[in-house]
Amino acid sequence: MTLINADGNVLTREQILSDVWKNEFDVYDRTVDVHIKKLRDKLGKHNFRIETVRGVGYRWRSD
């Protein structure tokens, strides 16, 4: 929901980590990449909705 609620704005890995995993200390920014991959797999033909913004983070595309 974090990406969807961002309303098309780009979120950095750090922002996603902060929102989803809160104050857990053993979570790394690459964790976000692994979970994004799993989400894309589950979305199937709609996986284009999660857009990678190189060097920045991720964005949800509603169009």
ChimeraX commands (.cxc) that place a marker at each C-alpha (Angstrom):
marker #1 position 0.00,0.00,0.00 radius 0.5
marker #1 position 2.95,2.30,0.53 radius 0.5
marker #1 position 3.57,2.72,-3.21 radius 0.5
marker #1 position -0.11,3.02,-4.07 radius 0.5
marker #1 position -0.69,5.62,-1.36 radius 0.5
marker #1 position 2.24,7.68,-2.66 radius 0.5
marker #1 position -0.05,8.70,-5.55 radius 0.5
marker #1 position 2.53,8.35,-8.34 radius 0.5
marker #1 position 5.37,9.96,-6.42 radius 0.5
marker #1 position 8.76,8.26,-6.40 radius 0.5
marker #1 position 9.69,6.70,-3.07 radius 0.5
marker #1 position 13.27,5.97,-2.14 radius 0.5
marker #1 position 14.24,2.61,-0.70 radius 0.5
marker #1 position 14.81,4.35,2.62 radius 0.5
marker #1 position 11.27,5.79,2.61 radius 0.5
marker #1 position 9.80,2.36,1.86 radius 0.5
marker #1 position 11.94,0.74,4.57 radius 0.5
marker #1 position 10.87,3.35,7.09 radius 0.5
marker #1 position 7.18,2.99,6.28 radius 0.5
marker #1 position 6.98,-0.80,5.98 radius 0.5
marker #1 position 9.56,-2.10,8.43 radius 0.5
marker #1 position 9.41,0.81,10.89 radius 0.5
marker #1 position 12.22,0.52,13.46 radius 0.5
marker #1 position 13.65,-2.90,12.67 radius 0.5
marker #1 position 17.44,-2.78,12.66 radius 0.5
marker #1 position 18.28,-5.90,10.64 radius 0.5
marker #1 position 16.62,-4.72,7.41 radius 0.5
marker #1 position 18.74,-3.44,4.52 radius 0.5
marker #1 position 17.81,-1.36,1.47 radius 0.5
marker #1 position 18.33,-4.39,-0.81 radius 0.5
marker #1 position 15.47,-6.03,1.10 radius 0.5
marker #1 position 13.15,-3.62,-0.70 radius 0.5
marker #1 position 14.45,-4.81,-4.08 radius 0.5
marker #1 position 13.76,-8.45,-3.18 radius 0.5
marker #1 position 10.22,-7.65,-2.08 radius 0.5
marker #1 position 9.56,-5.53,-5.17 radius 0.5
marker #1 position 10.62,-8.51,-7.31 radius 0.5
marker #1 position 8.20,-10.77,-5.44 radius 0.5
marker #1 position 5.39,-8.22,-5.84 radius 0.5
marker #1 position 6.04,-7.97,-9.57 radius 0.5
marker #1 position 5.92,-11.77,-9.85 radius 0.5
marker #1 position 2.56,-11.81,-8.07 radius 0.5
marker #1 position 1.19,-9.00,-10.24 radius 0.5
marker #1 position 1.87,-11.05,-13.37 radius 0.5
marker #1 position 0.90,-9.14,-16.51 radius 0.5
marker #1 position 0.29,-6.03,-14.40 radius 0.5
marker #1 position 3.86,-5.93,-13.10 radius 0.5
marker #1 position 4.51,-2.79,-15.16 radius 0.5
marker #1 position 2.60,-0.89,-12.46 radius 0.5
marker #1 position 5.71,-0.87,-10.27 radius 0.5
marker #1 position 8.18,1.36,-12.04 radius 0.5
marker #1 position 11.87,1.48,-11.14 radius 0.5
marker #1 position 13.33,4.98,-11.13 radius 0.5
marker #1 position 17.05,4.34,-11.49 radius 0.5
marker #1 position 19.19,5.73,-8.74 radius 0.5
marker #1 position 16.14,6.88,-6.78 radius 0.5
marker #1 position 13.58,4.19,-5.94 radius 0.5
marker #1 position 10.15,3.02,-7.05 radius 0.5
marker #1 position 6.83,4.46,-8.17 radius 0.5
marker #1 position 3.34,2.98,-8.60 radius 0.5
marker #1 position 1.83,3.67,-12.04 radius 0.5
marker #1 position -1.94,3.85,-11.98 radius 0.5
marker #1 position -2.33,4.66,-15.68 radius 0.5
marker link #1:1,2 radius 0.2
marker link #1:2,3 radius 0.2
marker link #1:3,4 radius 0.2
marker link #1:4,5 radius 0.2
marker link #1:5,6 radius 0.2
marker link #1:6,7 radius 0.2
marker link #1:7,8 radius 0.2
marker link #1:8,9 radius 0.2
marker link #1:9,10 radius 0.2
marker link #1:10,11 radius 0.2
marker link #1:11,12 radius 0.2
marker link #1:12,13 radius 0.2
marker link #1:13,14 radius 0.2
marker link #1:14,15 radius 0.2
marker link #1:15,16 radius 0.2
marker link #1:16,17 radius 0.2
marker link #1:17,18 radius 0.2
marker link #1:18,19 radius 0.2
marker link #1:19,20 radius 0.2
marker link #1:20,21 radius 0.2
marker link #1:21,22 radius 0.2
marker link #1:22,23 radius 0.2
marker link #1:23,24 radius 0.2
marker link #1:24,25 radius 0.2
marker link #1:25,26 radius 0.2
marker link #1:26,27 radius 0.2
marker link #1:27,28 radius 0.2
marker link #1:28,29 radius 0.2
marker link #1:29,30 radius 0.2
marker link #1:30,31 radius 0.2
marker link #1:31,32 radius 0.2
marker link #1:32,33 radius 0.2
marker link #1:33,34 radius 0.2
marker link #1:34,35 radius 0.2
marker link #1:35,36 radius 0.2
marker link #1:36,37 radius 0.2
marker link #1:37,38 radius 0.2
marker link #1:38,39 radius 0.2
marker link #1:39,40 radius 0.2
marker link #1:40,41 radius 0.2
marker link #1:41,42 radius 0.2
marker link #1:42,43 radius 0.2
marker link #1:43,44 radius 0.2
marker link #1:44,45 radius 0.2
marker link #1:45,46 radius 0.2
marker link #1:46,47 radius 0.2
marker link #1:47,48 radius 0.2
marker link #1:48,49 radius 0.2
marker link #1:49,50 radius 0.2
marker link #1:50,51 radius 0.2
marker link #1:51,52 radius 0.2
marker link #1:52,53 radius 0.2
marker link #1:53,54 radius 0.2
marker link #1:54,55 radius 0.2
marker link #1:55,56 radius 0.2
marker link #1:56,57 radius 0.2
marker link #1:57,58 radius 0.2
marker link #1:58,59 radius 0.2
marker link #1:59,60 radius 0.2
marker link #1:60,61 radius 0.2
marker link #1:61,62 radius 0.2
marker link #1:62,63 radius 0.2
view
